[in-house]
């Protein structure tokens, strides 16, 4: 018996109920039903139901095929995720033979596919179904592959003409077996994702005979891409390319990668990540600049990289990305590197200004985020370095900030913070004032500086030591300094820096959690505090100076701690769990201090 021969032609009931809003199908069905259709009298509104309920009724067999197909399509769009996971179209196909024929003949319009997952039955059992597109997805980490699953993968890859999506996660041994079955054309394949769970480099490569002209997304983790693979040259519709955990055997020179990218006019996301540090040949960069002309990726919006800084600089040397929106970089620690070409790439990209930035240090490395004001959850520039010694982190970040000086010169709002969780007890002894000066020198446009609680004392010492010509060079545009200390402690810690700035005609306002009951919050403080912590913050001038505009010259009430806690910093970092250790020998931060935060690393 074929798939078109089964139960009766009509359903048992004349009424079939669908969870579809009637307004979606009103235009489709009006005029296509027979005169037997009737409009039900709407029920009068009540206090519990203030709206009218209008319904259309007709015998289901009176609708033509186009109307039924439109109803099915709206039913799918109403819950598209459930349509692919629970396959409700199978229930519709069992209503009657007419519906079954209509659904199977319109599989492309209804986006119907046959999923092969850990919970799927054997593909042999489903042989009575028409040749629907196959989706092979075994990416669930919580489940192990059974013998039935391995057979389904084998049978599914054999029917390469039907495969629309492949997502496989397994050991290098399993992936090697599956890769051997992919050395043929996959005309319908639109999404290919292969992830190796083996940490060691096992020399896995995509077969050179693999062809997928309709490929839109390609993700390889621990699987290499041959330099002469025609896959990318034929996949002109590719929009997302991710090559991560690249081993030494799968090393892809930047020149070859740029050549592969030239034929991808629709590419929107590009991710390149190395598993180990790989040194470039000494003359590779010069050969790249000499042989490859400047190439434009007209639709690229996100670039993610993990590896050596020199590799990235050579990669972006001949790339132009006019629509780039996000740049996520994770560098291996290196003593010397250059980012000249990266700076030029950012300058060639319109609208990539970064008026706000954060620099955060923690146990595993340092992170720098930069982007627009008020959008700390969508940073345009995410930069990380993986190394543990704090002085190494400081040195690397200083080199990066110096190399990107032209880009960071537009930063107006800067935050410095440190996560003391798992830090060595003597971490503050590893940093001196000169290192802080070198870090802050590239930020020539900063108008407001936020200092996290753990760094307040160290940075106060560094700023107090500013003298001579450095007074005009270090943060020359600074107007406000926000610290996480109580008012009296903040005045004492930063009094020298405030007086020095005022002596050269560049006064600053010092912001700290107010210790005065009912201390007024000025309009200027509310508008200039980007993190929403203006409430409970008071302006502090140098000792003996007149109070700032909007601030009360006399305290009202007896001193006490502020009510509530200031709002935490916004952005990608998550709050630190546990209580930070107080700085040794220094006053403990107030209870209202901002919580420490942990950056999210690119993996």
Secondary structure, 3 states (H helix, E strand, C coil): CCCCCCCCCCCCCCCCCCCCCHHHHHHHHCCCCCCCCEECCCCCCCCCCCCCCCCEECCHHHCCHHHHHHHHHHHHHHCHHHHHHCCCHHHHHCCCHHHHHHHHHCCCCCCCEEEECCCCCCCCHHHHCCCCEEEEEECCCCCCCCHHHHHHHHHHHHCCCCEEEEEEEECHHHHHHHHHCCCCECCCCCEEEEEECCCCCCCCECCCCCECCCCCEEEEECCECCCCCCHHHHCCCCCEEEEEEECCCCCCCHHHHHHHHCCCCCCCEEEEEECCCCCCCCCHHHHHHHHCCCEECCCCCEEEEEECHHHHHHHHHHEECCCCCEEEEEEECCCCCCCHHHHHHHHHCCCCCCCEEEEEECCCEEEEEEECCCCCCCCCEEEEEECCCHHHHHHHHHHHHHHCHHHHCCCCEEEEEECCCCCCCCHHHHCCHHHHHHHHHCCCCCCEEEECHHHHHHHHHHHHCCCCCHHHHCCCCCCEEEEEEEHHHHHHHHHHHHHHHHHCCCCCEEEEECCCCCCCCCHHHHHHCCCCCCCCEEEECCCCCCCCCCCCCCCCCCCCCCCCCCCCCCCCCEECCCCCCCCCCCCCCCCCCCCCEECCCCC
